[in-house]
Amino acid sequence: MKPLSDVQQSLLAVLIDTIDEPLTIRELQDRLDISSPSVVHHHVQQLEKKGYLRRNPSNPRDYQVMGGGAEKQVAYLNMYGLAKCGPNGTLLDGNPVDRIPFGSRMLGFNSEEAFFVKAKGDSMEPRIHDGDYVLCRKTHHAQNGDVVICAVNGESMIKRLQYEDKGPVLLLSLNTIYAPIVVDPEALQIEGKVRGVFSYL
């Protein structure tokens, strides 16, 4: 790895010390008595370029210190409100409503691919209830029978996929009182696969 300046060494030490409760750029500026937030941002970028730091592009405060400096125990994952699509009609280009701390070792995949959705309604009962936190892994591809987060005409939903031979896709609810939703494959945007469900009572 490339050598660090004195400021970068101090910054790296603070990042390691606060890895489970990440500081904002402004807080780092105050802690290190640096002249401006842009200077802090510059040195953070230098740490990334030199291989000491890896940040989640979706969550700048979710980072890993490389080279054995620290092993991050907790990742801070974006949580999105269901049906709140962003400007391009997808869930993940909207603004997260919260950030949820989650044990990295429990994920089983890279935290950069993880996000939460807060479930709405009863269409996926008994597996997913209204208000549950649904852990998802980002992907645009899914297999028949997968439970996914998807968007159709700007509306986000959690459904089980059923592909028909050379025909439409069926979006199935687990609650049998709801009829399948028939969609054109071209209109379906898969955002991620459901990997876990957590109830917060």
C-alpha positions as CSV (number, residue, x, y, z in Angstrom):
1,M,0.0,0.0,0.0
2,K,1.1,3.6,-0.6
3,P,2.3,5.7,2.3
4,L,-0.1,8.0,4.1
5,S,0.3,11.6,5.0
6,D,0.1,12.6,8.7
7,V,-3.5,13.8,8.2
8,Q,-4.5,10.6,6.5
9,Q,-2.9,8.5,9.2
10,S,-4.9,10.4,11.8
11,L,-8.1,10.1,9.7
12,L,-7.6,6.4,9.3
13,A,-7.1,6.0,13.1
14,V,-10.4,7.8,13.7
15,L,-12.3,5.7,11.1
16,I,-11.0,2.5,12.8
17,D,-12.0,3.8,16.2
18,T,-15.5,4.8,15.2
19,I,-16.1,2.0,12.7
20,D,-19.3,0.7,14.4
21,E,-20.7,4.3,14.9
22,P,-19.6,6.1,11.7
23,L,-19.1,9.8,11.9
24,T,-20.3,12.3,9.3
25,I,-17.8,14.3,7.2
26,R,-18.5,17.3,9.4
27,E,-17.9,15.3,12.6
28,L,-14.6,14.1,11.2
29,Q,-13.7,17.6,10.4
30,D,-14.4,18.7,14.0
31,R,-12.6,15.6,15.5
32,L,-9.4,16.2,13.4
33,D,-9.6,20.0,13.4
34,I,-9.4,20.1,9.6
35,S,-10.2,23.4,7.8
36,S,-13.2,22.3,5.7
37,P,-15.4,19.3,4.8
38,S,-14.0,19.3,1.3
39,V,-10.5,18.6,2.7
40,V,-11.8,15.7,4.7
41,H,-13.6,14.3,1.7
42,H,-10.4,14.6,-0.3
43,H,-8.4,12.6,2.3
44,V,-11.1,10.0,2.5
45,Q,-10.9,9.6,-1.3
46,Q,-7.1,9.3,-1.0
47,L,-7.5,6.5,1.6
48,E,-9.8,4.7,-0.9
49,K,-7.3,5.2,-3.8
50,K,-4.4,4.0,-1.7
51,G,-6.3,0.8,-0.8
52,Y,-6.8,1.5,2.9
53,L,-10.6,2.1,2.8
54,R,-13.6,0.7,0.9
55,R,-16.9,2.6,1.1
56,N,-20.4,1.5,0.1
57,P,-21.4,3.8,-2.8
58,S,-25.0,3.7,-1.6
59,N,-23.9,4.5,2.0
60,P,-20.8,6.6,2.4
61,R,-20.8,6.0,6.1
62,D,-20.8,2.2,5.6
63,Y,-17.1,1.4,5.1
64,Q,-14.5,-1.2,5.6
65,V,-10.9,-0.6,6.6
66,M,-8.7,-2.8,4.5
67,G,-5.4,-4.6,5.1
68,G,-6.3,-6.0,8.5
69,G,-6.8,-2.6,10.2
70,A,-10.2,-3.5,11.4
71,E,-13.0,-5.9,10.7
72,K,-16.4,-4.2,10.6
73,Q,-18.9,-5.9,12.7
74,V,-21.9,-3.8,11.8
75,A,-23.0,-2.5,8.4
76,Y,-25.5,0.4,8.1
77,L,-28.1,-0.6,5.4
78,N,-30.5,1.7,3.6
79,M,-34.2,1.1,4.3
80,Y,-36.7,2.1,1.8
81,G,-40.4,2.7,2.2
82,L,-42.4,0.3,-0.1
83,A,-44.1,1.9,-3.0
84,K,-42.0,5.0,-2.8
85,C,-40.2,4.8,-6.1
86,G,-37.5,7.3,-7.2
87,P,-37.6,9.5,-10.3
88,N,-36.8,6.7,-12.6
89,G,-39.6,4.5,-11.4
90,T,-37.5,2.2,-9.2
91,L,-37.3,1.9,-5.5
92,L,-33.5,2.1,-5.1
93,D,-33.1,5.5,-6.9
94,G,-35.3,7.1,-4.3
95,N,-34.3,8.3,-0.9
96,P,-34.0,5.8,2.0
97,V,-36.2,6.5,4.9
98,D,-33.8,5.2,7.5
99,R,-30.4,3.4,8.0
100,I,-30.5,0.1,9.9
101,P,-27.5,-1.4,11.7
102,F,-27.0,-5.0,10.9
103,G,-24.4,-7.6,11.7
104,S,-22.1,-8.1,8.7
105,R,-21.5,-11.7,9.4
106,M,-25.2,-12.5,9.4
107,L,-25.6,-11.3,5.8
108,G,-23.7,-14.0,3.9
109,F,-23.0,-11.6,1.1
110,N,-21.4,-8.1,0.6
111,S,-23.1,-5.4,2.5
112,E,-22.9,-3.2,-0.6
113,E,-25.6,-5.4,-2.1
114,A,-27.9,-5.3,0.9
115,F,-30.9,-3.1,1.7
116,F,-34.1,-3.2,3.7
117,V,-37.7,-2.5,2.7
118,K,-40.4,-1.8,5.2
119,A,-43.3,-4.1,4.3
120,K,-46.8,-2.6,3.7
121,G,-50.1,-4.5,3.8
122,D,-51.0,-8.1,4.3
123,S,-50.6,-9.6,0.8
124,M,-47.5,-11.6,1.8
125,E,-48.8,-13.0,5.0
126,P,-48.1,-15.4,6.8
127,R,-44.4,-14.9,5.9
128,I,-44.3,-11.1,5.8
129,H,-46.5,-8.9,7.9
130,D,-47.3,-5.2,7.7
131,G,-44.4,-3.2,9.2
132,D,-41.8,-6.0,9.0
133,Y,-38.3,-5.2,7.9
134,V,-37.5,-7.2,4.8
135,L,-33.8,-7.8,4.1
136,C,-33.0,-7.9,0.4
137,R,-30.0,-8.5,-1.9
138,K,-29.8,-6.3,-5.0
139,T,-30.2,-8.1,-8.3
140,H,-32.1,-7.6,-11.6
141,H,-32.5,-11.3,-12.2
142,A,-34.5,-13.9,-10.3
143,Q,-35.7,-17.5,-10.9
144,N,-39.2,-18.9,-10.9
145,G,-40.5,-19.1,-7.4
146,D,-38.2,-16.4,-5.9
147,V,-39.8,-13.8,-3.6
148,V,-38.6,-10.4,-4.9
149,I,-38.8,-6.7,-4.5
150,C,-40.0,-5.4,-7.9
151,A,-41.4,-2.3,-9.6
152,V,-44.2,-2.3,-12.1
153,N,-45.2,1.1,-13.7
154,G,-43.5,2.9,-10.8
155,E,-45.2,0.9,-8.0
156,S,-43.0,-1.2,-5.8
157,M,-44.1,-4.4,-4.3
158,I,-43.0,-7.7,-2.7
159,K,-44.2,-10.7,-4.7
160,R,-43.4,-14.3,-5.6
161,L,-42.4,-14.7,-9.3
162,Q,-44.0,-17.2,-11.6
163,Y,-42.8,-17.2,-15.2
164,E,-45.1,-18.4,-17.9
165,D,-43.7,-20.0,-21.1
166,K,-43.4,-17.2,-23.7
167,G,-46.0,-15.1,-21.9
168,P,-46.6,-12.7,-19.1
169,V,-45.1,-12.9,-15.6
170,L,-47.4,-13.6,-12.7
171,L,-46.7,-11.8,-9.4
172,L,-48.2,-13.9,-6.7
173,S,-49.2,-13.0,-3.1
174,L,-48.8,-15.5,-0.4
175,N,-52.1,-14.4,1.1
176,T,-54.6,-16.4,-1.0
177,I,-57.3,-13.7,-0.9
178,Y,-55.3,-11.7,-3.4
179,A,-55.4,-12.6,-7.1
180,P,-52.2,-12.9,-9.1
181,I,-51.0,-9.8,-10.9
182,V,-50.3,-10.4,-14.6
183,V,-47.6,-8.2,-16.0
184,D,-45.6,-7.9,-19.3
185,P,-42.0,-9.0,-18.7
186,E,-40.9,-5.7,-20.3
187,A,-42.7,-3.7,-17.6
188,L,-41.2,-5.6,-14.7
189,Q,-38.2,-4.3,-12.9
190,I,-36.6,-6.6,-10.4
191,E,-34.9,-4.7,-7.6
192,G,-33.7,-7.6,-5.3
193,K,-34.4,-11.0,-3.8
194,V,-35.8,-11.3,-0.3
195,R,-33.2,-12.8,2.0
196,G,-34.8,-12.4,5.5
197,V,-37.7,-11.0,7.4
198,F,-37.5,-9.3,10.8
199,S,-40.5,-8.3,12.9
200,Y,-40.1,-5.2,15.1
201,L,-42.9,-5.2,17.6
